[in-house]
Amino acid sequence: MACIQGHTEIVKLLLEHRADVNVSDENELTPLGNASIPGHTEIVKLLLNRGVANVDHTDKINCTPLGMACVKGHTEVVELLLEHGANVNHINEQKLTPLGMTCIEGHKKIVELLLKHGAIVNVSDEDNDAPLGIACAKGHTEIVKLLLKQDGVDINFINRKGDTPLGMACIGGHKKVVELLLNYQADVNHINEQKHTPLVMACIGGHAEIIEVLQKHGADINATDEQKEYTTCCGLYWRT
């Protein structure tokens, strides 16, 4: 309870009396996990310096303290855990790594830290979405920039639905992300499992500015029969 509530002095007192720092509660959370979630940096530091047996102890959904801190955006806690050897590429129950979880929430500084400590960029989750696709779908432009600069990043990584990061950015209406991906040579005419290209996805979403960007980068309005139907409805067919 002291770790959850952030009562640093009480934690110090308990540690002086040799409290077990590795005991877990009903959710399989250790004191370190309970301090990491709300971001109690000083308590996390105390526990780590005390000699926590397993910095990567997992809770009921196989999430580590590092993953918890990443989701909540606690940069200082993340830095401390990484300095003490936390597994930067641990995979939780949803097959998300700390990097994937951070890309969902949009914490740029934490993404930088994770990449600096060796986070793998092409690990996919239960929907086969890699961090780049996740960041594109959410419209986190600055994170997308960071990921695109990483060696080996797959700009055309295909998820379970057959969508690429470009397609996900198009359906979400994230114009700046779309422009970034196209500047890095993303496949503008990729066809997903529904026979939709990024252009069709932009049409479905009603994103006129993105439609124009895609056309300037060579989007083919005749890629599929279904494509013709959608683009005709958008008025694109008659402008070519």
DRENPA-3360 file (N, C-alpha, C; in nm, 2 decimals, always signed):
BEGIN
1 = MACIQGHT = +0.08/-0.12/+0.00/+0.00/+0.00/+0.00/+0.09/+0.13/+0.00 ~ +0.20/+0.12/+0.07/+0.28/+0.24/+0.08/+0.34/+0.27/-0.06 ~ +0.37/+0.17/-0.13/+0.43/+0.19/-0.27/+0.32/+0.25/-0.36 ~ +0.20/+0.20/-0.35/+0.09/+0.25/-0.44/+0.06/+0.39/-0.41 ~ +0.06/+0.43/-0.28/+0.02/+0.56/-0.24/+0.13/+0.66/-0.24 ~ +0.25/+0.61/-0.26/+0.37/+0.70/-0.27/+0.42/+0.76/-0.14 ~ +0.41/+0.68/-0.03/+0.45/+0.72/+0.10/+0.60/+0.68/+0.11 ~ +0.69/+0.77/+0.07/+0.83/+0.74/+0.06/+0.89/+0.71/+0.20;
9 = EIVKLLLE = +0.86/+0.79/+0.30/+0.92/+0.77/+0.43/+0.87/+0.64/+0.49 ~ +0.75/+0.60/+0.47/+0.70/+0.47/+0.52/+0.78/+0.35/+0.45 ~ +0.80/+0.37/+0.32/+0.87/+0.27/+0.25/+1.01/+0.25/+0.31 ~ +1.08/+0.37/+0.33/+1.21/+0.37/+0.39/+1.21/+0.29/+0.52 ~ +1.11/+0.32/+0.61/+1.10/+0.26/+0.74/+1.08/+0.10/+0.72 ~ +1.00/+0.06/+0.63/+0.98/-0.08/+0.61/+1.10/-0.15/+0.56 ~ +1.17/-0.08/+0.47/+1.30/-0.14/+0.42/+1.40/-0.15/+0.53 ~ +1.41/-0.05/+0.62/+1.50/-0.06/+0.73/+1.47/-0.18/+0.82;
17 = HRADVNVS = +1.34/-0.22/+0.82/+1.30/-0.34/+0.90/+1.29/-0.46/+0.82 ~ +1.37/-0.46/+0.71/+1.39/-0.58/+0.62/+1.26/-0.63/+0.56 ~ +1.17/-0.54/+0.51/+1.05/-0.59/+0.44/+1.09/-0.66/+0.32 ~ +1.01/-0.76/+0.28/+1.04/-0.84/+0.16/+1.00/-0.75/+0.03 ~ +1.10/-0.72/-0.04/+1.08/-0.63/-0.16/+1.03/-0.71/-0.28 ~ +1.02/-0.85/-0.27/+0.99/-0.93/-0.38/+0.85/-1.00/-0.36 ~ +0.78/-0.97/-0.26/+0.65/-1.03/-0.24/+0.55/-0.97/-0.34 ~ +0.46/-1.06/-0.38/+0.36/-1.01/-0.48/+0.22/-1.02/-0.42;
25 = DENELTPL = +0.13/-0.93/-0.48/-0.01/-0.92/-0.43/-0.10/-1.01/-0.51 ~ -0.23/-0.99/-0.50/-0.33/-1.08/-0.57/-0.33/-1.06/-0.72 ~ -0.27/-0.95/-0.76/-0.25/-0.92/-0.91/-0.11/-0.96/-0.96 ~ -0.04/-1.03/-0.87/+0.10/-1.07/-0.90/+0.19/-0.94/-0.92 ~ +0.15/-0.83/-0.86/+0.24/-0.71/-0.86/+0.33/-0.71/-0.74 ~ +0.45/-0.68/-0.76/+0.55/-0.67/-0.65/+0.55/-0.52/-0.61 ~ +0.61/-0.48/-0.50/+0.62/-0.34/-0.47/+0.68/-0.25/-0.58 ~ +0.77/-0.31/-0.66/+0.83/-0.24/-0.77/+0.72/-0.21/-0.87;
33 = GNASIPGH = +0.64/-0.30/-0.90/+0.53/-0.28/-1.00/+0.43/-0.18/-0.95 ~ +0.40/-0.19/-0.82/+0.30/-0.10/-0.76/+0.35/+0.04/-0.76 ~ +0.48/+0.06/-0.75/+0.54/+0.19/-0.75/+0.56/+0.25/-0.89 ~ +0.58/+0.16/-0.98/+0.60/+0.20/-1.12/+0.48/+0.25/-1.19 ~ +0.36/+0.19/-1.16/+0.24/+0.23/-1.23/+0.20/+0.38/-1.20 ~ +0.20/+0.42/-1.07/+0.17/+0.56/-1.05/+0.29/+0.66/-1.07 ~ +0.41/+0.60/-1.09/+0.53/+0.68/-1.12/+0.59/+0.74/-1.00 ~ +0.60/+0.66/-0.89/+0.67/+0.71/-0.77/+0.82/+0.69/-0.78;
41 = TEIVKLLL = +0.88/+0.78/-0.85/+1.03/+0.77/-0.88/+1.12/+0.74/-0.77 ~ +1.10/+0.81/-0.66/+1.19/+0.79/-0.54/+1.17/+0.65/-0.48 ~ +1.05/+0.60/-0.48/+1.03/+0.47/-0.42/+1.08/+0.36/-0.51 ~ +1.07/+0.38/-0.64/+1.13/+0.29/-0.74/+1.28/+0.29/-0.72 ~ +1.34/+0.40/-0.70/+1.48/+0.41/-0.68/+1.52/+0.34/-0.55 ~ +1.45/+0.35/-0.45/+1.48/+0.29/-0.32/+1.47/+0.13/-0.34 ~ +1.37/+0.09/-0.40/+1.35/-0.06/-0.42/+1.46/-0.12/-0.51 ~ +1.50/-0.05/-0.61/+1.60/-0.10/-0.70/+1.74/-0.10/-0.63;
49 = NRGVANVD = +1.76/+0.00/-0.55/+1.89/+0.01/-0.48/+1.89/-0.10/-0.36 ~ +1.78/-0.14/-0.32/+1.77/-0.24/-0.22/+1.80/-0.38/-0.27 ~ +1.79/-0.39/-0.40/+1.82/-0.52/-0.46/+1.70/-0.61/-0.49 ~ +1.61/-0.55/-0.57/+1.50/-0.63/-0.62/+1.55/-0.75/-0.69 ~ +1.49/-0.87/-0.66/+1.54/-0.99/-0.72/+1.51/-1.00/-0.87 ~ +1.40/-0.95/-0.91/+1.36/-0.96/-1.05/+1.30/-0.83/-1.10 ~ +1.37/-0.75/-1.17/+1.32/-0.62/-1.22/+1.22/-0.64/-1.33 ~ +1.21/-0.77/-1.38/+1.11/-0.80/-1.49/+1.00/-0.89/-1.44;
57 = HTDKINCT = +0.97/-0.89/-1.31/+0.87/-0.97/-1.25/+0.73/-0.93/-1.32 ~ +0.66/-1.03/-1.36/+0.54/-1.00/-1.44/+0.41/-1.02/-1.36 ~ +0.31/-0.94/-1.39/+0.18/-0.95/-1.33/+0.09/-1.05/-1.40 ~ -0.04/-1.04/-1.37/-0.13/-1.14/-1.42/-0.15/-1.13/-1.58 ~ -0.12/-1.02/-1.64/-0.12/-1.01/-1.78/+0.02/-1.01/-1.85 ~ +0.11/-1.06/-1.77/+0.25/-1.08/-1.82/+0.31/-0.95/-1.85 ~ +0.28/-0.84/-1.78/+0.34/-0.71/-1.80/+0.44/-0.68/-1.69 ~ +0.55/-0.63/-1.73/+0.66/-0.59/-1.64/+0.65/-0.45/-1.58;
65 = PLGMACVK = +0.72/-0.42/-1.48/+0.72/-0.28/-1.43/+0.76/-0.18/-1.54 ~ +0.85/-0.22/-1.63/+0.89/-0.13/-1.74/+0.77/-0.10/-1.83 ~ +0.70/-0.21/-1.87/+0.58/-0.19/-1.95/+0.48/-0.10/-1.89 ~ +0.45/-0.12/-1.76/+0.36/-0.04/-1.69/+0.40/+0.11/-1.69 ~ +0.52/+0.14/-1.66/+0.57/+0.27/-1.66/+0.56/+0.34/-1.80 ~ +0.59/+0.26/-1.90/+0.58/+0.31/-2.04/+0.44/+0.35/-2.07 ~ +0.34/+0.27/-2.04/+0.20/+0.30/-2.07/+0.16/+0.43/-2.00 ~ +0.20/+0.45/-1.88/+0.16/+0.56/-1.80/+0.24/+0.69/-1.83;
73 = GHTEVVEL = +0.35/+0.67/-1.91/+0.43/+0.79/-1.94/+0.53/+0.84/-1.84 ~ +0.57/+0.75/-1.75/+0.66/+0.79/-1.64/+0.81/+0.78/-1.69 ~ +0.86/+0.88/-1.75/+0.99/+0.88/-1.82/+1.10/+0.85/-1.72 ~ +1.10/+0.91/-1.60/+1.21/+0.89/-1.51/+1.21/+0.75/-1.45 ~ +1.10/+0.69/-1.43/+1.09/+0.55/-1.39/+1.14/+0.46/-1.50 ~ +1.10/+0.49/-1.62/+1.15/+0.40/-1.73/+1.30/+0.41/-1.74 ~ +1.35/+0.52/-1.72/+1.50/+0.54/-1.73/+1.57/+0.46/-1.62 ~ +1.51/+0.47/-1.50/+1.57/+0.39/-1.39/+1.57/+0.24/-1.41;
81 = LLEHGANV = +1.45/+0.19/-1.46/+1.44/+0.05/-1.48/+1.53/+0.00/-1.59 ~ +1.55/+0.08/-1.69/+1.64/+0.04/-1.80/+1.78/+0.04/-1.75 ~ +1.82/+0.14/-1.67/+1.95/+0.14/-1.61/+1.98/+0.02/-1.52 ~ +1.88/-0.04/-1.47/+1.89/-0.16/-1.38/+1.86/-0.29/-1.46 ~ +1.87/-0.28/-1.59/+1.87/-0.40/-1.67/+1.73/-0.46/-1.71 ~ +1.63/-0.38/-1.70/+1.49/-0.42/-1.74/+1.50/-0.47/-1.89 ~ +1.42/-0.57/-1.92/+1.42/-0.63/-2.05/+1.34/-0.53/-2.14 ~ +1.40/-0.46/-2.23/+1.34/-0.37/-2.32/+1.25/-0.43/-2.42;
89 = NHINEQKL = +1.27/-0.56/-2.45/+1.19/-0.63/-2.55/+1.09/-0.74/-2.49 ~ +1.06/-0.72/-2.36/+0.97/-0.82/-2.30/+0.83/-0.81/-2.38 ~ +0.77/-0.93/-2.40/+0.64/-0.93/-2.46/+0.53/-0.97/-2.37 ~ +0.42/-0.89/-2.36/+0.32/-0.92/-2.26/+0.21/-1.01/-2.32 ~ +0.10/-1.02/-2.25/-0.01/-1.12/-2.29/-0.07/-1.08/-2.43 ~ -0.07/-0.95/-2.46/-0.12/-0.91/-2.59/-0.01/-0.90/-2.70 ~ +0.10/-0.96/-2.66/+0.22/-0.97/-2.75/+0.27/-0.83/-2.78 ~ +0.25/-0.74/-2.69/+0.31/-0.60/-2.70/+0.44/-0.59/-2.63;
97 = TPLGMTCI = +0.53/-0.53/-2.69/+0.66/-0.49/-2.62/+0.64/-0.35/-2.55 ~ +0.73/-0.31/-2.46/+0.72/-0.18/-2.41/+0.72/-0.07/-2.52 ~ +0.79/-0.09/-2.63/+0.79/+0.00/-2.74/+0.65/+0.01/-2.80 ~ +0.59/-0.11/-2.83/+0.45/-0.11/-2.88/+0.35/-0.04/-2.79 ~ +0.36/-0.06/-2.66/+0.27/+0.00/-2.57/+0.29/+0.15/-2.57 ~ +0.41/+0.20/-2.58/+0.44/+0.34/-2.57/+0.40/+0.41/-2.70 ~ +0.40/+0.34/-2.81/+0.35/+0.39/-2.94/+0.20/+0.41/-2.94 ~ +0.13/+0.33/-2.87/-0.01/+0.35/-2.85/-0.04/+0.48/-2.78;
105 = EGHKKIVE = +0.03/+0.50/-2.67/+0.00/+0.62/-2.59/+0.07/+0.75/-2.64 ~ +0.17/+0.73/-2.72/+0.23/+0.85/-2.78/+0.33/+0.93/-2.70 ~ +0.41/+0.85/-2.61/+0.51/+0.91/-2.53/+0.65/+0.92/-2.60 ~ +0.68/+1.03/-2.67/+0.79/+1.04/-2.75/+0.92/+1.02/-2.68 ~ +0.94/+1.08/-2.56/+1.07/+1.07/-2.49/+1.09/+0.93/-2.45 ~ +0.99/+0.86/-2.41/+1.01/+0.72/-2.37/+1.04/+0.63/-2.49 ~ +0.99/+0.66/-2.61/+1.02/+0.59/-2.73/+1.17/+0.61/-2.75 ~ +1.22/+0.73/-2.74/+1.36/+0.76/-2.76/+1.45/+0.67/-2.66;
113 = LLLKHGAI = +1.41/+0.67/-2.54/+1.48/+0.59/-2.44/+1.48/+0.44/-2.48 ~ +1.37/+0.39/-2.51/+1.36/+0.24/-2.55/+1.45/+0.21/-2.67 ~ +1.44/+0.30/-2.77/+1.53/+0.27/-2.89/+1.67/+0.28/-2.85 ~ +1.71/+0.37/-2.77/+1.85/+0.39/-2.72/+1.90/+0.26/-2.65 ~ +1.81/+0.19/-2.59/+1.84/+0.07/-2.51/+1.82/-0.06/-2.59 ~ +1.80/-0.04/-2.72/+1.79/-0.16/-2.80/+1.66/-0.22/-2.83 ~ +1.55/-0.14/-2.82/+1.42/-0.19/-2.86/+1.41/-0.24/-3.00 ~ +1.35/-0.35/-3.03/+1.34/-0.40/-3.16/+1.21/-0.34/-3.23;
121 = VNVSDEDN = +1.23/-0.29/-3.35/+1.12/-0.21/-3.41/+1.02/-0.29/-3.49 ~ +1.05/-0.42/-3.52/+0.96/-0.49/-3.61/+0.88/-0.60/-3.53 ~ +0.88/-0.60/-3.40/+0.80/-0.70/-3.32/+0.66/-0.67/-3.33 ~ +0.58/-0.77/-3.37/+0.43/-0.75/-3.39/+0.35/-0.80/-3.27 ~ +0.23/-0.74/-3.25/+0.14/-0.78/-3.14/+0.04/-0.88/-3.19 ~ -0.06/-0.91/-3.11/-0.16/-1.01/-3.14/-0.24/-0.98/-3.27 ~ -0.24/-0.86/-3.32/-0.30/-0.82/-3.44/-0.20/-0.81/-3.56 ~ -0.08/-0.85/-3.52/+0.03/-0.84/-3.62/+0.07/-0.70/-3.66;
129 = DAPLGIAC = +0.04/-0.61/-3.56/+0.08/-0.47/-3.58/+0.22/-0.44/-3.52 ~ +0.31/-0.39/-3.59/+0.44/-0.35/-3.54/+0.43/-0.21/-3.48 ~ +0.53/-0.16/-3.40/+0.52/-0.03/-3.35/+0.50/+0.08/-3.45 ~ +0.56/+0.07/-3.57/+0.54/+0.17/-3.67/+0.39/+0.18/-3.71 ~ +0.33/+0.07/-3.74/+0.19/+0.07/-3.77/+0.10/+0.12/-3.66 ~ +0.13/+0.09/-3.54/+0.06/+0.14/-3.42/+0.07/+0.29/-3.42 ~ +0.19/+0.34/-3.43/+0.21/+0.49/-3.42/+0.14/+0.56/-3.54 ~ +0.14/+0.50/-3.66/+0.07/+0.56/-3.77/-0.08/+0.56/-3.76;
137 = AKGHTEIV = -0.13/+0.45/-3.70/-0.28/+0.44/-3.68/-0.32/+0.55/-3.58 ~ -0.24/+0.58/-3.48/-0.27/+0.67/-3.38/-0.24/+0.82/-3.42 ~ -0.16/+0.83/-3.53/-0.13/+0.97/-3.57/-0.02/+1.04/-3.49 ~ +0.07/+0.96/-3.43/+0.18/+1.01/-3.35/+0.30/+1.05/-3.44 ~ +0.29/+1.16/-3.51/+0.38/+1.20/-3.61/+0.53/+1.20/-3.56 ~ +0.56/+1.25/-3.45/+0.70/+1.26/-3.40/+0.75/+1.12/-3.37 ~ +0.67/+1.03/-3.33/+0.72/+0.89/-3.30/+0.74/+0.82/-3.43 ~ +0.65/+0.85/-3.53/+0.67/+0.79/-3.66/+0.81/+0.83/-3.72;
145 = KLLLKQDG = +0.84/+0.96/-3.70/+0.97/+1.01/-3.75/+1.09/+0.93/-3.69 ~ +1.08/+0.91/-3.56/+1.18/+0.84/-3.49/+1.20/+0.69/-3.54 ~ +1.08/+0.63/-3.56/+1.09/+0.49/-3.60/+1.14/+0.47/-3.74 ~ +1.10/+0.57/-3.83/+1.15/+0.56/-3.97/+1.30/+0.57/-3.98 ~ +1.36/+0.63/-3.88/+1.51/+0.65/-3.89/+1.58/+0.53/-3.84 ~ +1.51/+0.43/-3.79/+1.58/+0.31/-3.73/+1.62/+0.21/-3.84 ~ +1.74/+0.16/-3.82/+1.78/+0.06/-3.92/+1.69/-0.06/-3.92 ~ +1.66/-0.11/-4.04/+1.58/-0.23/-4.05/+1.43/-0.22/-4.04;
153 = VDINFINR = +1.38/-0.10/-4.01/+1.23/-0.08/-3.99/+1.16/-0.11/-4.12 ~ +1.06/-0.19/-4.11/+0.98/-0.24/-4.23/+0.87/-0.14/-4.25 ~ +0.88/-0.05/-4.35/+0.78/+0.05/-4.37/+0.65/+0.00/-4.43 ~ +0.66/-0.12/-4.49/+0.54/-0.19/-4.55/+0.50/-0.31/-4.47 ~ +0.53/-0.31/-4.34/+0.49/-0.42/-4.25/+0.34/-0.45/-4.26 ~ +0.30/-0.57/-4.29/+0.16/-0.60/-4.31/+0.10/-0.66/-4.18 ~ -0.02/-0.61/-4.14/-0.08/-0.66/-4.02/-0.18/-0.78/-4.06 ~ -0.26/-0.82/-3.96/-0.35/-0.93/-3.98/-0.45/-0.91/-4.08;
161 = KGDTPLGM = -0.49/-0.78/-4.10/-0.59/-0.75/-4.20/-0.53/-0.72/-4.34 ~ -0.40/-0.73/-4.35/-0.33/-0.70/-4.47/-0.30/-0.55/-4.49 ~ -0.32/-0.47/-4.39/-0.29/-0.33/-4.40/-0.15/-0.30/-4.37 ~ -0.10/-0.20/-4.44/+0.04/-0.14/-4.41/+0.02/-0.02/-4.32 ~ +0.13/+0.03/-4.27/+0.13/+0.16/-4.19/+0.06/+0.27/-4.27 ~ +0.09/+0.28/-4.40/+0.03/+0.39/-4.48/-0.12/+0.37/-4.49 ~ -0.17/+0.25/-4.51/-0.31/+0.24/-4.51/-0.38/+0.28/-4.38 ~ -0.32/+0.24/-4.27/-0.37/+0.28/-4.14/-0.37/+0.43/-4.12;
169 = ACIGGHKK = -0.27/+0.49/-4.16/-0.26/+0.64/-4.15/-0.37/+0.71/-4.24 ~ -0.39/+0.65/-4.35/-0.49/+0.70/-4.45/-0.64/+0.69/-4.39 ~ -0.67/+0.58/-4.34/-0.81/+0.56/-4.28/-0.83/+0.65/-4.16 ~ -0.72/+0.67/-4.09/-0.73/+0.76/-3.97/-0.72/+0.91/-4.00 ~ -0.69/+0.94/-4.12/-0.69/+1.08/-4.16/-0.56/+1.16/-4.11 ~ -0.45/+1.09/-4.10/-0.33/+1.15/-4.04/-0.24/+1.20/-4.16 ~ -0.27/+1.31/-4.21/-0.20/+1.36/-4.33/-0.05/+1.37/-4.32 ~ +0.00/+1.43/-4.21/+0.14/+1.44/-4.19/+0.21/+1.31/-4.19;
177 = VVELLLNY = +0.15/+1.21/-4.13/+0.21/+1.08/-4.12/+0.21/+1.02/-4.26 ~ +0.10/+1.04/-4.34/+0.10/+0.99/-4.47/+0.21/+1.05/-4.56 ~ +0.23/+1.17/-4.54/+0.34/+1.24/-4.62/+0.48/+1.19/-4.58 ~ +0.50/+1.16/-4.45/+0.62/+1.11/-4.41/+0.65/+0.97/-4.47 ~ +0.55/+0.88/-4.46/+0.56/+0.75/-4.51/+0.59/+0.75/-4.66 ~ +0.52/+0.83/-4.74/+0.54/+0.84/-4.88/+0.68/+0.89/-4.91 ~ +0.73/+0.99/-4.83/+0.87/+1.04/-4.85/+0.97/+0.93/-4.83 ~ +0.94/+0.83/-4.75/+1.02/+0.71/-4.72/+0.99/+0.59/-4.82;
185 = QADVNHIN = +0.92/+0.62/-4.92/+0.89/+0.52/-5.03/+0.80/+0.41/-4.98 ~ +0.70/+0.44/-4.90/+0.59/+0.35/-4.87/+0.52/+0.31/-5.00 ~ +0.47/+0.18/-5.00/+0.40/+0.13/-5.12/+0.26/+0.20/-5.13 ~ +0.25/+0.29/-5.22/+0.12/+0.37/-5.23/+0.01/+0.29/-5.29 ~ +0.04/+0.18/-5.35/-0.07/+0.10/-5.42/-0.09/-0.04/-5.35 ~ -0.04/-0.06/-5.23/-0.06/-0.19/-5.16/-0.21/-0.22/-5.15 ~ -0.24/-0.35/-5.18/-0.38/-0.39/-5.17/-0.40/-0.48/-5.05 ~ -0.49/-0.45/-4.96/-0.51/-0.53/-4.84/-0.61/-0.65/-4.86;
193 = EQKHTPLV = -0.65/-0.72/-4.76/-0.73/-0.83/-4.77/-0.88/-0.80/-4.82 ~ -0.92/-0.68/-4.80/-1.05/-0.63/-4.85/-1.04/-0.57/-4.99 ~ -0.93/-0.59/-5.05/-0.90/-0.53/-5.19/-0.90/-0.38/-5.19 ~ -0.86/-0.32/-5.07/-0.86/-0.18/-5.06/-0.71/-0.13/-5.07 ~ -0.69/-0.03/-5.14/-0.56/+0.04/-5.14/-0.56/+0.16/-5.04 ~ -0.45/+0.22/-5.01/-0.45/+0.34/-4.93/-0.55/+0.45/-4.98 ~ -0.55/+0.46/-5.12/-0.64/+0.56/-5.18/-0.79/+0.53/-5.14 ~ -0.83/+0.40/-5.15/-0.97/+0.37/-5.12/-0.99/+0.39/-4.97;
201 = MACIGGHA = -0.89/+0.36/-4.89/-0.91/+0.38/-4.74/-0.93/+0.53/-4.71 ~ -0.86/+0.62/-4.78/-0.87/+0.76/-4.77/-1.01/+0.81/-4.81 ~ -1.06/+0.74/-4.92/-1.19/+0.78/-4.97/-1.30/+0.74/-4.87 ~ -1.28/+0.62/-4.81/-1.38/+0.57/-4.72/-1.39/+0.66/-4.60 ~ -1.27/+0.71/-4.56/-1.26/+0.80/-4.44/-1.30/+0.95/-4.48 ~ -1.31/+0.98/-4.61/-1.35/+1.11/-4.65/-1.24/+1.21/-4.63 ~ -1.12/+1.17/-4.65/-1.00/+1.26/-4.62/-0.95/+1.31/-4.75 ~ -1.01/+1.42/-4.80/-0.98/+1.48/-4.93/-0.83/+1.52/-4.95;
209 = EIIEVLQK = -0.77/+1.58/-4.84/-0.64/+1.62/-4.85/-0.54/+1.51/-4.87 ~ -0.57/+1.40/-4.80/-0.49/+1.28/-4.82/-0.50/+1.22/-4.95 ~ -0.62/+1.22/-5.01/-0.65/+1.17/-5.14/-0.56/+1.24/-5.24 ~ -0.55/+1.37/-5.23/-0.46/+1.46/-5.32/-0.32/+1.42/-5.30 ~ -0.27/+1.40/-5.18/-0.13/+1.36/-5.15/-0.10/+1.23/-5.22 ~ -0.19/+1.13/-5.20/-0.17/+1.00/-5.26/-0.16/+1.01/-5.41 ~ -0.25/+1.09/-5.47/-0.25/+1.10/-5.62/-0.11/+1.16/-5.67 ~ -0.06/+1.26/-5.59/+0.06/+1.32/-5.63/+0.18/+1.22/-5.62;
217 = HGADINAT = +0.16/+1.12/-5.54/+0.27/+1.02/-5.53/+0.24/+0.89/-5.61 ~ +0.15/+0.90/-5.71/+0.13/+0.79/-5.80/+0.03/+0.69/-5.76 ~ -0.07/+0.72/-5.68/-0.17/+0.63/-5.65/-0.25/+0.59/-5.77 ~ -0.28/+0.46/-5.79/-0.35/+0.42/-5.91/-0.50/+0.40/-5.88 ~ -0.58/+0.48/-5.94/-0.72/+0.47/-5.92/-0.79/+0.34/-5.98 ~ -0.71/+0.28/-6.06/-0.76/+0.16/-6.13/-0.70/+0.03/-6.08 ~ -0.64/+0.03/-5.96/-0.57/-0.08/-5.91/-0.66/-0.21/-5.90 ~ -0.78/-0.19/-5.86/-0.88/-0.30/-5.85/-1.01/-0.25/-5.90;
225 = DEQKEYTT = -1.11/-0.35/-5.93/-1.24/-0.31/-5.97/-1.31/-0.23/-5.86 ~ -1.29/-0.28/-5.73/-1.35/-0.21/-5.62/-1.29/-0.07/-5.60 ~ -1.16/-0.06/-5.63/-1.10/+0.07/-5.63/-1.17/+0.17/-5.72 ~ -1.20/+0.12/-5.84/-1.27/+0.21/-5.94/-1.40/+0.26/-5.88 ~ -1.47/+0.17/-5.82/-1.60/+0.20/-5.76/-1.59/+0.31/-5.66 ~ -1.50/+0.30/-5.57/-1.48/+0.40/-5.46/-1.43/+0.53/-5.51 ~ -1.33/+0.52/-5.60/-1.27/+0.65/-5.65/-1.37/+0.72/-5.74 ~ -1.46/+0.65/-5.81/-1.56/+0.71/-5.89/-1.65/+0.79/-5.80;
233 = CCGLYWRT = -1.69/+0.73/-5.69/-1.78/+0.79/-5.60/-1.72/+0.92/-5.54 ~ -1.58/+0.92/-5.53/-1.51/+1.03/-5.48/-1.50/+1.14/-5.58 ~ -1.53/+1.11/-5.71/-1.51/+1.20/-5.81/-1.37/+1.20/-5.87 ~ -1.29/+1.10/-5.83/-1.15/+1.10/-5.88/-1.14/+1.05/-6.02 ~ -1.23/+0.96/-6.06/-1.22/+0.90/-6.19/-1.23/+1.00/-6.30 ~ -1.31/+1.10/-6.28/-1.33/+1.20/-6.39/-1.23/+1.31/-6.39 ~ -1.14/+1.31/-6.29/-1.04/+1.41/-6.29/-0.91/+1.36/-6.34 ~ -0.90/+1.24/-6.39/-0.78/+1.18/-6.44/-0.77/+1.19/-6.59;
% end
